[in-house]
Amino acid sequence: MAVLFGDTSGSLTGRQHGAAQTLVGSDPTNTLFGDAGVDLLGRAIGGNDTLLTSGSGSLYGDAGGNISDHARGGSDTLSAQVSAPAIIPGETFSLDMYGDAGGNISDWAIAGNDMFNVELPLAFTPGVRVNAYGDAGETLSGQSQGGDDNFGVTAGGHQTIIVYGDAGGNLINCAVGGNDTFVGHIGPDGSFVFYGDAGGGLLGHTRGGNDSFTASGSEYNNYLYGDAGGGMAGHAAGGNDSFAVSGINPFNFVFGDAGANMSASAAGGNDTFDDSSDATLADRNVFSGDAGGNMSGSAHGGDDTFNKTGLGGSTFYGEVAGDMSGRAQGGNDTFQASGTQNQNLFYGDAGGNMGDQAVGGDDTYFGGNVFSQLINQAYGDASTMSGRAHGGNDTLVGGNDPIRMPWAATRPFSSAMPNPCPTTRAAATTGWLAARETMTYGAMPR
């Protein structure tokens, strides 16, 4: 086992500066500290270090502990180049990479703009797990700022890569996440888990960064959280995040801002998901534009966009998969599918109930081409509505059979109008549209 310290096994304090070091760990297990084994304090500044490992263990770009006061992390490069012989079948291989601090970043501290390069064996190697923390292993607090970090990953089958753009825990007080970028390719049954800012929650007056995630592969899994794996509360604001996936048969579970609830005065960002992959099974995508749980208080959803250009179906929640209550307000969300054989389930705002004085956004749905044996369902606002909830002004366009009849036209729906589809008054081409808004009829079912 190798343990290497770039500058000191203790702390950097005052106005001390770390040098630009190169540390290489070639043992089966390596622990590398770019600058300090403990903390960066005062106005200390970490160097721009290069850390490389060929085995398991831990890499710390600046400090093994905390960065606080006015200290600043360096712009470090952390690389893992792991060959197949380094992984013993049946044993767990674990690697933790911290761009700046293994602990917390607090006060007015600023994290560096770090680069992560991970190259894992392309073979099937179960038990391989890499955790990459862009800035801190724990929390960002005070008025600290996360760096603009870049992650590049090449991995094989049955491996798991977990990326925290800024912090493994929470962002609290007035902390701000960086604008982080991830690009990865992974093999069958591999998994990418991406937290744009925090593995925990965004609380207080925190703000998430504008993060970008791009992935490709075959038969892989994505669990994507634009800002927080937990909830968002207080006056927390999510960033404008973007996600793009391609390849064959990926499963995508996407939360534009928070994996749990949004409450108080939290606000979601304007997030975008682009899927050009081809899927042989329906419902490979589940997308919650803002939160995977509920939205309450005066929380506000962002204007989110979902674009599906390949094969396969999707489930879309413009705001939340659960309920909207209080004075929660939905954003103006857009779902557009242009591939074939889609089977989509669309909720413009909430997958559950909209109650109290919640307000839905002005949402838009384009169902794409759907063969006759498949069904699209679109709800302009929510599955159910109660109290004084108010729906938005939504536009729903059902899926079309490839051949359009000359009479097909766009028209506002009304129960008083004659229905060109013989099955039910709310039926469109090959899908059911359960909504009260503007609808477009496609060709006559055959």
C-alpha positions in Angstrom: 0.0 0.0 0.0 1.3 3.5 -0.9 0.5 6.7 1.1 1.8 9.8 -0.6 1.6 13.5 0.6 2.3 16.2 -2.0 3.2 18.9 0.6 2.4 17.9 4.2 0.8 15.2 6.2 -0.7 18.0 8.4 -2.5 21.2 7.4 -1.8 24.2 5.2 -2.6 27.4 7.2 -2.3 31.2 7.0 -1.1 32.1 3.5 0.7 28.9 2.7 0.6 27.6 -0.9 0.8 24.0 -2.0 3.1 23.2 -4.9 2.1 21.6 -8.2 2.9 18.0 -7.4 2.7 14.7 -9.4 1.9 11.6 -7.3 1.7 8.1 -8.8 0.3 5.2 -6.9 1.2 1.9 -8.5 0.5 -0.4 -5.6 -2.7 -2.5 -5.4 -4.1 0.1 -2.9 -3.0 3.7 -2.9 -3.9 6.8 -0.8 -2.7 10.1 -2.4 -3.0 13.6 -0.9 -2.2 16.4 -3.4 -1.4 19.0 -0.7 -2.4 18.3 2.9 -3.2 15.2 4.8 -5.5 17.2 7.1 -7.0 20.7 6.3 -6.6 23.8 4.3 -7.2 26.8 6.7 -7.0 30.6 6.7 -6.0 31.8 3.2 -4.1 28.7 2.2 -4.2 27.7 -1.4 -3.8 24.2 -2.8 -1.5 23.5 -5.8 -2.5 22.3 -9.2 -1.7 18.6 -8.6 -1.7 15.5 -10.7 -2.7 12.3 -9.0 -2.7 8.9 -10.7 -3.6 5.5 -9.4 -3.6 2.0 -11.0 -5.3 0.4 -8.0 -8.0 0.9 -5.4 -7.9 3.4 -2.5 -8.5 7.2 -2.2 -7.3 10.3 -4.0 -7.6 13.8 -2.4 -6.8 16.7 -4.7 -6.1 19.1 -1.9 -7.0 18.0 1.7 -7.9 14.8 3.4 -10.0 16.7 5.9 -11.7 20.1 5.5 -11.3 23.4 3.6 -12.5 26.5 5.5 -12.1 30.2 6.1 -10.9 31.8 2.8 -8.8 28.8 1.6 -8.9 27.7 -2.0 -8.5 24.4 -3.6 -6.2 23.9 -6.6 -7.2 22.8 -10.1 -6.2 19.2 -9.9 -6.2 16.2 -12.2 -7.2 12.9 -10.7 -6.8 9.8 -12.9 -7.5 6.1 -12.4 -6.1 3.7 -15.0 -7.1 0.3 -13.8 -6.2 -2.8 -15.8 -8.1 -6.1 -15.5 -5.3 -7.9 -13.4 -5.9 -5.3 -10.7 -9.4 -6.6 -10.1 -9.6 -9.9 -8.3 -12.8 -11.9 -9.2 -15.2 -12.2 -6.3 -13.6 -9.3 -4.3 -14.9 -5.7 -4.1 -12.8 -3.1 -5.9 -13.5 0.4 -4.4 -12.0 3.7 -5.4 -12.9 7.2 -3.9 -11.8 10.4 -5.6 -12.1 13.8 -4.0 -11.4 16.8 -6.1 -10.7 19.1 -3.1 -11.6 17.8 0.3 -12.5 14.5 1.9 -14.6 16.3 4.5 -16.4 19.7 4.3 -15.9 23.0 2.5 -17.2 25.9 4.5 -17.1 29.7 5.2 -15.8 31.6 2.1 -13.7 28.7 0.8 -13.6 28.1 -3.0 -13.1 24.7 -4.6 -10.8 24.3 -7.6 -11.8 23.4 -11.2 -10.8 19.7 -11.2 -10.5 17.1 -13.9 -11.4 13.4 -13.3 -10.3 10.6 -15.7 -11.5 7.1 -15.0 -10.5 4.2 -17.2 -11.8 0.8 -16.0 -11.5 -2.7 -17.7 -14.0 -3.1 -20.5 -14.7 -6.7 -19.4 -17.5 -7.8 -17.1 -16.1 -7.1 -13.6 -18.8 -7.3 -10.9 -18.0 -5.6 -7.6 -16.2 -2.6 -9.1 -17.3 0.7 -7.6 -15.9 4.2 -8.1 -17.1 7.3 -6.1 -16.0 10.6 -7.5 -16.7 13.8 -5.5 -16.1 17.0 -7.5 -15.4 19.1 -4.4 -16.2 17.7 -1.0 -17.0 14.3 0.4 -19.4 15.8 2.9 -21.1 19.2 2.9 -20.7 22.7 1.3 -21.8 25.4 3.7 -21.5 29.1 4.5 -20.8 31.0 1.3 -18.5 28.4 -0.1 -18.4 27.7 -3.8 -18.0 24.5 -5.7 -15.6 24.3 -8.7 -16.5 23.7 -12.4 -15.4 20.1 -12.6 -15.1 17.7 -15.5 -15.6 13.9 -15.3 -14.6 11.5 -18.1 -15.4 7.8 -17.6 -14.8 4.6 -19.6 -16.1 1.5 -17.9 -17.2 -2.1 -18.5 -20.0 -4.4 -17.6 -21.5 -4.8 -14.1 -19.6 -1.7 -12.8 -21.0 1.2 -10.8 -19.8 4.8 -11.1 -21.2 7.4 -8.7 -20.5 11.1 -9.3 -21.2 14.0 -7.0 -20.7 17.2 -8.8 -20.0 19.1 -5.6 -20.8 17.4 -2.3 -21.5 13.9 -1.1 -23.8 15.4 1.6 -25.9 18.6 1.7 -25.5 22.2 0.3 -26.6 24.5 3.2 -26.7 28.2 4.0 -25.6 30.2 0.9 -23.4 27.6 -0.7 -23.2 27.5 -4.5 -22.6 24.5 -6.7 -20.3 24.6 -9.7 -21.1 24.0 -13.4 -20.0 20.4 -13.7 -19.7 18.2 -16.9 -19.8 14.4 -17.2 -19.1 12.3 -20.2 -19.2 8.5 -19.9 -19.4 5.2 -21.7 -20.3 2.0 -19.9 -20.9 -1.7 -20.7 -23.9 -4.0 -20.2 -25.5 -3.9 -16.7 -23.2 -1.1 -15.7 -24.7 1.9 -13.8 -24.0 5.6 -13.8 -25.4 7.6 -10.8 -25.0 11.3 -11.2 -25.8 14.0 -8.6 -25.2 17.4 -10.3 -24.6 19.1 -7.0 -25.3 17.2 -3.8 -26.0 13.6 -2.8 -28.1 15.0 0.0 -30.3 18.1 -0.1 -30.2 21.7 -1.1 -31.3 23.9 1.8 -31.4 27.5 2.9 -30.4 29.9 0.0 -28.2 27.4 -1.8 -28.0 27.3 -5.6 -27.2 24.4 -7.8 -24.9 24.7 -10.8 -25.7 24.3 -14.5 -24.6 20.7 -14.9 -24.3 18.6 -18.0 -24.4 14.7 -18.3 -23.8 12.7 -21.4 -23.7 8.9 -21.5 -23.6 6.0 -24.0 -23.4 2.3 -23.9 -25.6 -0.9 -24.2 -28.0 -2.2 -21.7 -26.9 0.2 -19.0 -28.6 2.1 -16.2 -28.7 5.9 -15.4 -29.9 7.4 -12.1 -29.6 11.1 -12.7 -30.3 14.0 -10.2 -29.8 17.4 -11.7 -29.1 19.0 -8.3 -29.9 17.0 -5.2 -30.4 13.3 -4.4 -32.6 14.3 -1.4 -35.0 17.3 -1.1 -34.9 21.0 -1.7 -36.3 23.5 0.8 -36.0 27.1 2.0 -35.1 29.3 -0.9 -32.9 26.7 -2.6 -32.7 27.0 -6.4 -31.8 24.3 -8.9 -29.6 24.9 -11.8 -30.4 24.6 -15.5 -29.1 21.1 -16.1 -28.9 19.0 -19.3 -28.9 15.2 -19.9 -28.2 13.3 -23.1 -28.2 9.5 -23.5 -27.6 7.3 -26.5 -27.0 3.6 -27.2 -29.1 0.4 -27.0 -31.7 -0.3 -24.3 -30.6 2.0 -21.4 -32.8 2.5 -18.4 -33.1 6.2 -17.4 -34.4 7.5 -14.1 -34.1 11.3 -14.3 -34.9 13.9 -11.7 -34.3 17.4 -13.0 -33.7 18.9 -9.6 -34.4 16.8 -6.5 -34.9 13.0 -5.9 -37.2 13.6 -3.0 -39.5 16.6 -2.2 -39.5 20.3 -3.0 -41.0 22.5 -0.3 -41.1 26.1 1.1 -39.9 28.5 -1.6 -37.6 26.1 -3.5 -37.4 26.6 -7.2 -36.5 24.1 -9.9 -34.2 24.9 -12.8 -35.0 24.7 -16.5 -33.8 21.2 -17.3 -33.4 19.3 -20.6 -33.3 15.6 -21.4 -32.4 14.3 -24.9 -32.7 10.6 -25.6 -31.5 9.3 -28.9 -31.2 5.7 -27.8 -33.2 2.8 -29.1 -35.1 0.6 -26.7 -36.9 -2.7 -27.5 -39.1 -2.5 -24.4 -41.6 0.2 -23.5 -41.1 2.6 -20.6 -37.3 2.7 -20.5 -37.4 6.4 -19.4 -38.9 7.9 -16.2 -38.5 11.6 -16.1 -39.5 14.0 -13.3 -38.8 17.5 -14.4 -38.3 18.8 -10.8 -38.7 16.2 -8.0 -39.3 12.5 -7.5 -41.6 13.1 -4.5 -44.0 15.9 -3.7 -44.1 19.7 -4.2 -45.6 21.9 -1.5 -45.5 25.4 0.1 -44.7 28.0 -2.5 -42.2 25.8 -4.4 -42.0 26.5 -8.1 -41.1 24.1 -10.9 -38.8 24.9 -13.8 -39.6 24.9 -17.5 -38.4 21.4 -18.4 -38.0 19.8 -21.8 -37.9 16.1 -22.8 -36.9 15.1 -26.4 -37.1 11.5 -27.5 -35.8 10.7 -31.0 -35.2 7.0 -30.8 -37.5 3.9 -30.2 -39.2 3.2 -27.0 -41.7 4.7 -24.5 -41.4 7.1 -21.6 -43.1 8.3 -18.5 -43.0 12.0 -18.0 -43.9 14.1 -14.9 -43.6 17.8 -15.7 -43.0 18.7 -12.0 -43.3 15.8 -9.6 -44.2 12.1 -9.5 -46.2 12.6 -6.4 -48.6 15.4 -5.3 -48.7 19.2 -5.5 -50.2 21.1 -2.6 -50.1 24.5 -0.9 -49.4 27.2 -3.4 -47.0 25.2 -5.5 -46.7 26.2 -9.1 -45.8 24.2 -12.1 -43.5 25.3 -14.8 -44.2 25.3 -18.6 -42.9 21.9 -19.6 -42.5 20.3 -23.0 -42.5 16.6 -24.1 -41.7 15.7 -27.7 -41.3 12.3 -29.2 -40.4 11.9 -32.8 -39.4 8.3 -33.0 -41.7 5.3 -33.7 -43.5 2.7 -31.6 -43.5 5.1 -28.6 -45.9 4.3 -25.7 -45.9 7.3 -23.5 -47.5 8.3 -20.2 -47.5 12.1 -19.7 -48.5 14.2 -16.7 -48.0 17.9 -17.3 -47.5 18.7 -13.6 -48.1 15.9 -11.1 -48.4 12.2 -11.2 -50.6 12.2 -8.1 -53.1 14.9 -6.9 -53.1 18.7 -7.3 -54.8 20.1 -4.3 -55.1 23.2 -2.1 -54.2 26.3 -4.3 -51.6 24.6 -6.5 -51.4 25.9 -10.1 -50.3 23.9 -13.1 -48.1 25.2 -15.8 -48.8 25.6 -19.5 -47.5 22.3 -20.8 -47.1 20.8 -24.3 -47.1 17.2 -25.3 -46.3 15.7 -28.8 -46.8 11.9 -28.7 -44.9 10.8 -31.8 -45.8 7.9 -34.0 -47.5 5.0 -32.2 -48.5 1.7 -33.8 -52.1 0.6 -33.3 -51.3 -2.0 -30.6 -49.7 0.6 -28.3 -51.4 3.3 -26.2 -50.4 6.9 -25.3 -51.9 8.6 -22.3 -51.6 12.3 -21.6 -52.9 14.3 -18.6 -52.5 18.0 -19.0 -52.1 18.6 -15.3 -52.4 15.7 -12.8 -54.0 12.4 -12.3 -56.6 14.0 -9.9 -57.3 17.6 -8.8 -59.0 18.8 -5.6 -59.5 22.0 -3.5 -58.9 25.2 -5.4 -56.2 23.8 -7.7 -56.0 25.5 -11.1 -54.9 23.7 -14.2 -52.6 25.3 -16.9 -53.3 26.0 -20.5 -52.0 22.8 -22.0 -51.6 21.5 -25.6 -51.7 17.7 -26.2 -51.0 16.2 -29.5 -51.7 12.4 -29.8 -49.6 9.9 -31.6 -50.2 9.4 -35.3 -50.5 6.3 -37.5 -48.0 6.8 -40.4 -50.9 7.5 -42.8 -52.9 10.6 -42.2 -56.4 11.0 -43.6 -57.1 14.3 -45.5 -59.7 15.4 -43.0 -57.3 15.2 -40.0 -56.9 18.7 -38.4 -56.0 20.5 -35.2 -59.0 21.8 -33.3 -59.9 22.7 -29.7 -61.7 19.9 -28.0 -65.2 20.3 -26.8 -67.8 17.8 -25.7 -70.3 19.5 -28.0 -68.2 18.9 -31.1 -68.7 15.7 -33.2 -66.0 13.1 -32.5 -64.2 11.7 -35.5 -63.0 8.7 -33.5 -65.7 6.1 -32.8 -64.3 4.7 -29.6 -64.7 7.6 -27.1 -65.0 11.3 -27.2 -61.5 11.8 -25.8 -59.8 9.3 -28.1 -57.1 10.3 -30.5 -55.4 8.2 -33.3 -53.9 5.3 -31.4 -53.7 6.8 -27.9 -56.0 8.0 -25.1 -55.8 11.6 -24.1 -57.2 12.3 -20.7 -57.2 16.1 -20.5 -59.3 19.2 -20.8 -57.1 21.2 -23.1 -56.3 21.6 -26.8 -56.0 18.3 -28.6 -55.0 17.2 -32.0 -56.6 14.3 -33.8 -54.5 12.1 -36.0 -55.5 9.6 -38.7 -58.5 7.3 -38.4 -57.7 4.1 -36.6 -57.6 1.1 -38.9 
